[in-house]
C-alpha cells in the first residue's frame, strides 16, 4: 500500500484572485480551473506544476475549515494530498496502524475525486489527504 504520487498541495489563501495573480505572474503557472465545493465551504483554484497540482483554497464562510485555519494560523500550506488506488483500503490500513482518521469514509472533493483526511496529530502535524480518481 503506497500512494502513486503527490496529487496536490493545498494552500489556504485569503483571496483566490490575489493568489492566482502571484502564481501566474511571478511563477508563470496557469490556473486551469476554479471550482466551489459548497459542503466544504471553499472555493478552489488549480495550477499544474509538472504532474503535481497546487490547490489554492479560499473560504466561503469564516466558520468553514479554511476560514478557521486562516484565522488561527494565517495563510499557508494547509495539506498534502496523495493519489491512491482503493482509498477505503488505505483508510483501513492507516486506522489499523493507530492513525486517527478525520474521514473514516471517503467523500466527494474538488475535481470529482474521492477524498479522505488523516488527522495531523497522527502525521507529525501535517494534514494528509488521500485522493482517488474513480473515473
N, C-alpha and C positions, 0 to 999 in steps of 0.2 A: 504494500500500500504506500504509494507516494504520489505527490502531485506531478503533473506533467510539466508545468511551468508557472511562473508568476502571471496570473491573469491580469491583475491590475493593482495599482497602488492608489488607495483612496485618500484624498486630501480635502480636509474641511476648509471652506472659504466663506468669507462674509458676502462676497459678490462674485457670481459667475462671470459677469461681464468684465470686471476688473482682472480676475484671474486668467480668463481666456486671453485677454489682451496681452498679459505678461507672457504666457506660454507661446502665443503666436508671434508676438512682436520681438521678444527677446530670444526665445529659444528656436523660433522658426517652425514650431509644430502647427498642426492644423486641427481645429475642433471639427470632428466629423458628425457629432450627434449631441443634441440636448434633449433631455427626457425628464419628465416628472414622475416620481414614484410616490403617489399620494399616501399610501399606507405607511410609508417610512418618513413622510413629511420632509421630502427632499427633492430638489432639482439637481440633476446631474449633467455634466458635460464630459465628453470623452475625447481624448487625444491619443494618438498612437506614437510610440517610440519603439522602433523595431517591431517585435512581436508583443510587447508589453503595453498595456493601456495605462494612462493616467486618468483617474476618475475624479473630477472636481465635484465636491458636494456642497450645495448651498441649502440651508434650512429654509423651509416654507412656513415654519412655526417655531417660535423660540422655545417651546416646550418639547419639540421633537429631539431625537437623539443628536443630530448635528448641531442644533441650536444650543442644547445643553453642553455639548462638547466644547464649542467655541466660547461659551460663557465661562466655563471652568478653566480651559487650557489655552484658549486663543486658537487662531488658525494654525493649520499644520497637518502633518501626516496623521490620518485617522485609523487606517487599517491596511493590511497587506492581504490580498486575495490570491489564493492558489487554485488553479484549474485541476479538477479531479474527475475521475470517472467513478460511478457508483457512490455518489455523495452519502447515501444512507450508510453504506459500509464504512466509509471514512469516519462518520459521526460515531457509529457503534464502536469502532476501534479506539477512537480518541477517548470516549467515555470509559471503555474497559481499561484504559491506561490511567484513569483517575482525573481526566481533564473535565473541568466544569464547562458545560455547554450553555450557550445563550439560546441557541435553537436546537432542540432535540429532533425536530422535523424540518426539512427544508421548506423554504417559501420562495415565492417569485421575487426576483430583483430586477434591476435595470437590464436592458437588452434581452429580457426574457429568460435569463439564466435562473436556475435553481440555486439558492444560496443558503448558507447557514454559518453562524458565527460561533467561535470558541471564545470563552471568557479570557480577557487579558491576564487575570490573576494566575491562570494556568499556563501562560505562554510568556513568561518574563516581562510582563507589562505590555505586550503587543496584542492588539485585537486582530485575530486571524479569521479570515473568511474563506470558506470552501465555496467554489462555484462549479456548477456542471451545466454544460450546454447539451440539452437533451433533444436538440433539433435534428 
